[in-house]
Amino acid sequence: MSSTPSRTTKRLSLASSDEKTGLGNYFIANYPPFSFWTSGNIDAVYQTLAKPPQRPSPLGLYIHIPFCRKRCKFCYFRVYVDKNARDIEDYLEHVLREVAIYSRLEAIRGRSLDFVYFGGGTPSYLSARQLRDFIGALKRLMPWERVQEVTFECEPGTLQRPKLEALHELGVTRLSLGVENFNDAILEENGRAHRSAEIYRAYQWIRDLAFPQVNIDLIAGMVGETWENWRECVRQTLALQPDSVTIYQMELPYNTEYAKAARSGHSLPFSLADWPTKRAWVNYAFEELLAAGYEISSGYTLVRDKQRVHFRYRDALWQGADLLGTGVASFGHIQGVHVQNHTEWDTYLEPIRNGHLPLYRAYLCSPLELCVREFILQLKTGQVDLDYFQGKYGERIIVRFGEELAWLCDQGYALLDGKQLTLTRAGLLQVDRLLPIFFLPQHRTNRYV
């Protein structure tokens, strides 16, 4: 494919020319952008929930556990480090009430869950007793017989063997271990609560208990990172031989501690690696992991065995699954409607006390927007079957986005072979930087969040 750059592609090329790490979101988590979601669309959520499902879809449950020992300086999630035991118990009870409300609604009633994801914050902040009581109650509220995957995020320093034994007994199939880095000085500077000794202690317990899948998270470009240290992080990761490795590139969303310091006019006591450097670090990790027998699963993740290691949560969401997003600030998706919960402690709890869902903002997607959403998200895997969108939405992607696809190919970011679009390594390493070229015109004006 070839194309003379139009005003659109010229604008996109220029817009992506600054390679310094600046303030703002880089990672594309959903579409349309969150800035278009409004409280005025909440009625559409209730209308959708009041009807039986209009289209067959897997059903997932996300539970946000917002408690942490410390707030990382780069963290942009809704987390709390000041809640006492009574607050935590109260929160868990309200999440259960929220799930109970959903379970009685027409769009959800009787449907079995296909996947469950405990995210945070730090789900492993909870005690073994709390986990048994909470997850046991969840299983009584909704059918779990068909659940194929239960993912649980962990901070290494919060893990003890009895807690891991409880998670294993409760049916957790994948632990996602937030290692981020193995260097204690870098962990401390970036506000992480754990240290390297806790990583190895927790990892040994995890392996002893034979969890079906263990994922290690790393972040390329944390403050203080160097080539020498990054190579050592990759070496130590390989020595642990996790089932999968997920590598994110450091960014500075507006609500992080680092970003707040920058906005206040204070000079930051560090310099951040630019995007080419971070991509080089990720590329190095990919090369080393590939040489060790891992396979690429997405622009962020490599797995040891694609036949055994799956990401049901990710793949189902990227193909339009329904998701009940529960807990403060959580995001969900029901039959073509995006929804987010209230983002503050009290405004989340109060509606549930009164028997209502804690809905904050929503977006009713058109069929075209749903198609574009799935195309954008599936591109993150590095390979897309264009016939999928023709069959599901009657949309010819190669016609809808012919100019954008031509630009990707001309820049060396993608290859188009018949109906198969494949990102090159250069494209895959910066996929989130490229995805906005596929935003529909009405969604190219606002900030992403």
For each residue, the residues with C-beta under 8 A, 3 or more apart:
1: 405 406 409 410 416
2: 406 409 410
3: 6 9 402 403 406 407 410
4:
5: 9 10 13 407
6: 3 9 10 403
7: 10 11
8: 11 12 403 404 437
9: 3 5 6 12 13 403 404 407 437
10: 5 6 7 13 14
11: 7 8 14 15
12: 8 9 15 16 407 436 437
13: 5 9 10 16 17 407
14: 10 11 17
15: 11 12
16: 12 13 433 434
17: 13 14
18: 22
19: 274 275 276
20: 272 274 275
21: 221 250 251 252 272 273 274 275 278
22: 18 252
23: 252 253 254 259 262 263
24: 251 252 253 254 447 448
25: 76 251 253 254 447 448 449
26: 249 251 432 433
27: 248 251 432
28: 31 376 432 435 436 448
29: 331
30: 33 34 331 338 373 377
31: 28 369 372 373 376 377 439 443
32: 36 37 338 363 365 369 373 439 440 443
33: 30 36 439 443 446 447 448 449
34: 30 37 340 448 449
35: 446 447 448 449
36: 32 33 363 443 446
37: 32 34 41 338 340 361 362 363
38: 41 361 362 363
39: 42 360 361 362
40: 43
41: 37 38 44 45 337 361 362 363 364
42: 39 45 46 339 359 361 362
43: 40 46 47
44: 41 47 48 337 362 364
45: 41 42 48 49 334 337 339 357 359 362
46: 42 43 49 50
47: 43 44 50 51
48: 44 45 51 107 334 335 336 337
49: 45 46 102 105 106 107 108 334
50: 46 47 105 106 107
51: 47 48 54 106 107
52: 106 107
53: 56 57 107 111 322 335
54: 51 335
55: 335 336
56: 53
57: 53 320 321 322 335
58: 114 115 316 321 322
59: 108 111 112 113 114 321 322 323 324
60: 113 114 115 116 117 313 316 317 321 322 323 324
61: 99 113 115 116 117 138 142 323 324 326
62: 116 117 119 323 324 325 326 327 330 331 332
63: 95 116 117 118 119 123 138 326 327 330
64: 78 119 120 121 325 326 327 328 329 330
65: 118 119 120 121 122 123 125 126 327
66: 77 78 79 80 91 120 121 327 328 329
67: 79 80 81 83 88 120 121 122 125 126
68: 71 72 75 79 80 81 120 121 122 125 155 193
69: 81 122 125 155 157 158 193
70: 81 191 192 193
71: 68 75 79 81 191 257
72: 68 75 190 191 192 257
73: 189 190 191 223 256 257 258
74: 190 191 219 222 223 250 251 252 256 257 258
75: 68 71 72 79 191 256 257
76: 25 253 254 255 256
77: 66 120 121 329
78: 64 66 121 328 329 343
79: 66 67 68 71 75 120 121 122
80: 66 67 68 83 87 121 345
81: 67 68 69 70 71
82:
83: 67 80 87 88 91
84: 87 88
85: 88 89
86: 89 90
87: 80 83 84 90 91
88: 67 83 84 85 91 92 126 130
89: 85 86 92 93 130
90: 86 87 93 94 349
91: 66 83 87 88 94 95 327 328 349
92: 88 89 95 96 126 130 133 134
93: 89 90 96 97
94: 90 91 97 98 348 349 352 353
95: 63 91 92 98 99 134 326 327
96: 92 93 99 100 134 137 138 141
97: 93 94 100 101 352
98: 94 95 101 102 326 327 352 357 358
99: 61 95 96 102 103 138 141 142 324 326
100: 96 97 103 104 141
101: 97 98 104 105 352 355 356 357
102: 49 98 99 105 108 324 326 357
103: 99 100 108 109 141 142
104: 100 101 108 109
105: 49 50 101 102 108 109
106: 49 50 51 52 109
107: 48 49 50 51 52 53 322 334 335
108: 49 59 102 103 104 105 111 324
109: 103 104 105 106
110: 143
111: 53 59 108 143
112: 59 142 143 144 145 146 147
113: 59 60 61 116 142 143 144 146 147
114: 58 59 60 146 147 148 149 312 316 321
115: 58 60 61 147 148 149 150 151 312 313 316 321
116: 60 61 62 63 113 138 144 147 149 150 151
117: 60 61 62 63 150 151 313
118: 63 65 123 150 151 152 153
119: 62 63 64 65 123 153
120: 64 65 66 67 68 77 79 123 125 153
121: 64 65 66 67 68 77 78 79 80 125
122: 65 67 68 69 79 125 153 154 155 158
123: 63 65 118 119 120 126 152 153 154
124: 152 153 154 155 158 159 163
125: 65 67 68 69 120 121 122 155 158
126: 65 67 88 92 123 130 131 134
127: 130 131 163
128: 131 132 160 162 163 165 166
129: 132 133
130: 88 89 92 126 127 133 134
131: 126 127 128 134 135 163 166 167 170
132: 128 129 135 136 166 169 170
133: 92 129 130 136 137
134: 92 95 96 126 130 131 137 138
135: 131 132 138 139 170
136: 132 133 139 140 170
137: 96 133 134 140 141
138: 61 63 96 99 116 134 135 141 142 144
139: 135 136 142 144
140: 136 137
141: 96 99 100 103 137 138
142: 61 99 103 112 113 138 139
143: 110 111 112 113 146
144: 112 113 116 138 139 147 171
145: 112
146: 112 113 114 143
147: 112 113 114 115 116 144 150 171
148: 114 115 173 312
149: 114 115 116 173 174 310 311 312 313
150: 115 116 117 118 147 170 171 172 173 174
151: 115 116 117 118 172 173 174 175 176 313
152: 118 123 124 167 172 174 175 176
153: 118 119 120 122 123 124 176 178
154: 122 123 124 158 159 175 176 177 178 202
155: 68 69 122 124 125 158 159 178 193 194
156: 159 177 178 179 194 198 199 201 202 203
157: 69 193 194 195 198 202
158: 69 122 124 125 154 155 163 193 194
159: 124 154 155 156 163 164 198 201 202 205 206
160: 128 163 164 205
161: 164 165 205
162: 128 165 166
163: 124 127 128 131 158 159 160 166 167
164: 159 160 161 167 168 202 205 206 209
165: 128 161 162 168 169 209
166: 128 131 132 162 163 169 170
167: 131 152 163 164 170 172 175 211
168: 164 165 172 209 211
169: 132 165 166
170: 131 132 135 136 150 166 167
171: 144 147 150
172: 150 151 152 167 168 175 211
173: 148 149 150 151 211 212 213
174: 149 150 151 152 211 212 213 214 215
175: 151 152 154 167 172 206 211 213 214 215
176: 151 152 153 154 215 217 246
177: 154 156 199 202 203 206 214 215 216 217 242
178: 153 154 155 156 194 217
179: 156 182 199 216 217 218 237
180: 187 190 192 217 218 219 222
181: 186 187 190 192 218 219 222 225 229 233
182: 179 196 199 232 233 236 237
183: 186 187 196 224 229 232 233
184: 187 188 195 196
185: 188 189 224
186: 181 183 189 190 222 223 224 225 229
187: 180 181 183 184 190 192 194 195 196
188: 184 185 191 192 195
189: 73 185 186 222 223 224 270
190: 72 73 74 180 181 186 187 222 223 224
191: 70 71 72 73 74 75 188 257
192: 70 72 180 181 187 188
193: 68 69 70 155 157 158
194: 155 156 157 158 178 187 198 199
195: 157 184 187 188 198 199
196: 182 183 184 187 199 200
197: 200 201
198: 156 157 159 194 195 201 202
199: 156 177 179 182 194 195 196 202 203
200: 196 197 203 204
201: 156 159 197 198 204 205
202: 154 156 157 159 164 177 198 199 205 206
203: 156 177 199 200 206 207 214 240
204: 200 201 207 208
205: 159 160 161 164 201 202 208 209
206: 159 164 175 177 202 203 209 211 214
207: 203 204 210 214
208: 204 205
209: 164 165 168 205 206
210: 207
211: 167 168 172 173 174 175 206 214
212: 173 174
213: 173 174 175 243 244 309
214: 174 175 177 203 206 207 211 242 243 244
215: 174 175 176 177 242 243 244 245 246 301
216: 177 179 237 240 242 244 245 246
217: 176 177 178 179 180 246 247 248
218: 179 180 181 233 237 245 246 247 248 285
219: 74 180 181 222 247 248 249 250
220: 225 230 247 248 249 250 273 278 281 282 285
221: 21 225 249 250 272 273 277 278 281
222: 74 180 181 186 189 190 219 225 250
223: 73 74 186 189 190 250 258 270 272
224: 183 185 186 189 190 229 270
225: 181 186 220 221 222 229 230 250 273 281
226: 229 230
227: 230 231 281
228: 231 232
229: 181 183 186 224 225 226 232 233
230: 220 225 226 227 233 234 281 284 285
231: 227 228 234 235 284
232: 182 183 228 229 235 236
233: 181 182 183 218 229 230 236 237
234: 230 231 237 238 284 285 288 289
235: 231 232 238 239 288
236: 182 232 233 239 240
237: 179 182 216 218 233 234 240 242 245 285 289
238: 234 235 241 288 289 292
239: 235 236
240: 203 216 236 237
241: 238 304
242: 177 214 215 216 237 245 304
243: 213 214 215 303 304 305 308 309
244: 213 214 215 216 297 301 302 303 304 309 311
245: 215 216 218 237 242 285 289 294 301 302
246: 176 215 216 217 218 300 301
247: 217 218 219 220 282 285 286 300 301
248: 27 217 218 219 220 300
249: 26 219 220 221 275 278 279 282
250: 21 74 219 220 221 222 223 225 272 273 278
251: 21 24 25 26 27 74
252: 21 22 23 24 74 256 258 259 262 272
253: 23 24 25 76 256 259 449
254: 23 24 25 76 259 263 449
255: 76 259 260
256: 73 74 75 76 252 253 259 260
257: 71 72 73 74 75 191 260 261
258: 73 74 223 252 261 262 268
259: 23 252 253 254 255 256 262 263
260: 255 256 257 263 264
261: 257 258 264 266 268
262: 23 252 258 259 266 268
263: 23 254 259 260
264: 260 261
265:
266: 261 262
267:
268: 258 261 262 271
269:
270: 189 223 224
271: 268
272: 20 21 221 223 250 252
273: 21 220 221 225 250 277 278 281
274: 19 20 21 277 278
275: 19 20 21 249 278 279 430 433
276: 19 279 280
277: 221 273 274 280 281
278: 21 220 221 249 250 273 274 275 281 282
279: 249 275 276 282 283 429 430
280: 276 277 283 284
281: 220 221 225 227 230 273 277 278 284 285
282: 220 247 249 278 279 285 286 429
283: 279 280 286 287 425 429
284: 230 231 234 280 281 287 288
285: 218 220 230 234 237 245 247 281 282 288 289
286: 247 282 283 289 290 296 302 425 429
287: 283 284 290 291
288: 234 235 238 284 285 291 292
289: 234 237 238 245 285 286 292 294 302
290: 286 287 293 294 295 296 302
291: 287 288
292: 238 288 289
293: 290 304
294: 245 289 290 302 303 304
295: 290 302 303 304 305 306
296: 286 290 301 302 382 428
297: 244 301 302 303 306 309 311 381
298: 301 311 314 380 381 382
299: 380 381 382 423 428 429 431 432
300: 246 247 248 380
301: 215 244 245 246 247 296 297 298 311
302: 244 245 286 289 290 294 295 296 297
303: 243 244 294 295 297 306 309
304: 241 242 243 244 293 294 295 308 309
305: 243 295 308 309
306: 295 297 303 309
307:
308: 243 304 305
309: 213 243 244 297 303 304 305 306
310: 149 315
311: 149 244 297 298 301 314 315
312: 114 115 148 149 315 316
313: 60 115 117 149 151 316 317
314: 298 311 317 318
315: 310 311 312 318 319
316: 58 60 114 115 312 313 319 321
317: 60 313 314 320 321 323 333 377
318: 314 315 374 377 378 380 381
319: 315 316 374 378
320: 57 317 333 370 373 374
321: 57 58 59 60 114 115 316 317 333
322: 53 57 58 59 60 107 333 334 335
323: 59 60 61 62 317 331 332 333 334
324: 59 60 61 62 99 102 108 332 334
325: 62 64 330 331 332 333 339 340 341
326: 61 62 63 64 95 98 99 102 330 332 341
327: 62 63 64 65 66 91 95 98 330 341 348
328: 64 66 78 91 341 342 343 344 345 348 358
329: 64 66 77 78 340 341 342 343 348 360
330: 62 63 64 325 326 327 340 341
331: 29 30 62 323 325 338 339 340 341
332: 62 323 324 325 326 338 339 340 341
333: 317 320 321 322 323 325 336 337 338 339
334: 45 48 49 107 322 323 324 337 339
335: 48 53 54 55 57 107 322
336: 48 55 333 364 365 367 370
337: 41 44 45 48 333 334 362 363 364 365
338: 30 32 37 331 332 333 362 363 365
339: 42 45 325 331 332 333 334 359 361 362 363
340: 34 37 325 329 330 331 332 343 359 360 361 362
341: 325 326 327 328 329 330 331 332 348 357 358 359 360
342: 328 329 347 348 351 358 359 360
343: 78 328 329 340 347 348 360
344: 328 347 348
345: 80 328 348 349
346: 349 350
347: 342 343 344 350 351 358 360
348: 94 327 328 329 341 342 343 344 345 351 352 358
349: 90 91 94 345 346 352 353 358
350: 346 347 353 354 358
351: 342 347 348 354 356 357 358 359
352: 94 97 98 101 348 349 355 356 357 358
353: 94 349 350
354: 350 351
355: 101 352
356: 101 351 352
357: 45 98 101 102 341 351 352
358: 98 328 341 342 347 348 349 350 351 352
359: 42 45 339 340 341 342 351 362
360: 39 329 340 341 342 343 347
361: 37 38 39 41 42 339 340
362: 37 38 39 41 42 44 45 337 338 339 340 359
363: 32 36 37 38 41 337 338 339
364: 41 44 336 337
365: 32 336 337 338 369 370 373
366: 369 370
367: 336 370 371 393
368: 371 372 393 395 440
369: 31 32 365 366 372 373 440
370: 320 336 365 366 367 373 374 393
371: 367 368 374 375 389 392 393 395
372: 31 368 369 375 376 438 439 440
373: 30 31 32 320 365 369 370 376 377
374: 318 319 320 370 371 377 378 389 392
375: 371 372 378 379 384 389 397 438
376: 28 31 372 373 379 380 435 438
377: 30 31 317 318 373 374 380
378: 318 319 374 375 381 384 388
379: 375 376 382 384 421 423 431 435 438
380: 298 299 300 318 376 377 431 432 435
381: 297 298 299 318 378 384
382: 296 298 299 379 422 423 427 428 431
383: 420 421 422 423
384: 375 378 379 381 388 397 420 421 422
385: 388 419 420
386: 389 390 396 397 398 419 420 421
387: 390 391 419
388: 378 384 385 391 392
389: 371 374 375 386 392 393 395 396 397
390: 386 387 393 394 395 396 397
391: 387 388
392: 371 374 388 389
393: 367 368 370 371 389 390
394: 390
395: 368 371 389 390 400
396: 386 389 390 399 400
397: 375 384 386 389 390 400 401 405 421
398: 386 401 402 405 416 419
399: 396 402
400: 395 396 397
401: 397 398 404 405 438
402: 3 398 399 405 406
403: 3 6 8 9 406 407
404: 8 9 401 407 408 437 438
405: 1 397 398 401 402 408 409 414 416 421
406: 1 2 3 402 403 409 410
407: 3 5 9 12 13 403 404 410 411 437
408: 404 405 411 413 414 423 427 434 437
409: 1 2 405 406 412 413 414 415 416
410: 1 2 3 406 407
411: 407 408
412: 409 424 426 427
413: 408 409 423 424 426 427 430 434
414: 405 408 409 421 422 423 424 427
415: 409 421 422 424
416: 1 398 405 409 420 421 422
417: 420 422
418:
419: 385 386 387 398
420: 383 384 385 386 416 417
421: 379 383 384 386 397 405 414 415 416
422: 382 383 384 414 415 416 417
423: 299 379 382 383 408 413 414 427 428 431
424: 412 413 414 415 427 428
425: 283 286 428 429
426: 412 413 429 430
427: 382 408 412 413 414 423 424 430 431 434
428: 296 299 382 423 424 425 431
429: 279 282 283 286 299 425 426
430: 275 279 413 426 427 433 434
431: 299 379 380 382 423 427 428 434 435
432: 26 27 28 299 380 435
433: 16 26 275 430 436
434: 16 408 413 427 430 431 437
435: 28 376 379 380 431 432 438 439
436: 12 28 433 439 444 448
437: 8 9 12 404 407 408 434
438: 372 375 376 379 401 404 435
439: 31 32 33 372 435 436 443 444
440: 32 368 369 372 443 444
441: 444
442: 445
443: 31 32 33 36 439 440 446
444: 436 439 440 441
445: 442
446: 33 35 36 443
447: 24 25 33 35
448: 24 25 28 33 34 35 436
449: 25 33 34 35 253 254
